[in-house]
Amino acid sequence: MREVIPGSLKRLSSVRAFALDLDGTTWLGDRLLPGARALKGLLDARGIPVVFVTNNSSRGRDDYVKRLNRLGVATHPREVLTSGEATIAFLRRHRPDARVFLVGTPSLVREFRDGGVSLADDPSGADTVVLGFDTGLTYRKMRDLCDLVRRGAFFVATHPDIVCPVPGGPWPDVGAFLALVEAATGRRPDEVIGKPGPRMVEALCERLGEPRDRIAFVGDRLYTDVRMARAAGMLAVLVLSGEAREDDLAGTEHPPHLVFRDLDELRQRLA
């Protein structure tokens, strides 16, 4: 454990809610990372709200809930927040009449339909484009998306991650797709919803029901997890079980408040 910013350990003791990243923090592939189950149990026993947060929009919330429970982490649906859900919340609040051409997995499509978003099967009927982490991406989908973007459709990306950490990976993610779209159209998205953007913070605070300064955000990436937490005024906790390494802290623009080896070391500190 390392306290990077003085006074952060004292602040940890006053936290009233926790947000935990998934990939690289809670699990890696199908392997639960050390401390995840025990930390969730400790927080549940103390009545401290927890939300698992992921930028990965390739799967819906119910998929993540089932997976966490299968791995022995007792989780309710409201304890998971995906960038897909946050995108739905943004559209319903700011573009309620949008006709959306969605590039995403069947799981994300179901989540959008269930969330009340009007989807256009034919891109010619869309005024808004949403690009998610589509593991079944085809040239036809990308061509149609670029056509709409070029014509001025409102353009939303579920999150900015360049790669997705998986065993044997990493895999190209939405950030890599966005580079293609920009090269082909000259446009960047009008909104990027997931971490480290403010739209994800809005959705998270609404879900937890706590002010930002009483939330600890725990993640493994400096440029998304830590950057978002610091910008939002949350307690930024970095774990070294995923992407970030100790050497990455030297000279970073986004220093965390606290650094732990993994969730198990954090649990031991809280116990």
PyMOL commands that set and color helices and strands:
alter all, ss='L'
color gray80, all
select helices_A, chain A and resi 8-12+36-45+61-70+77-79+83-94+106-114+123-125+139-150+174-185+198-208+212-214+222-232+246-249+263-270
alter helices_A, ss='H'
color red, helices_A
select strands_A, chain A and resi 2-3+17-21+27-28+31-32+50-54+80-82+99-103+118-119+128-131+154-157+163-164+171-172+191-192+215-219+235-239+258-260
alter strands_A, ss='S'
color yellow, strands_A
deselect
rebuild
show_as cartoon
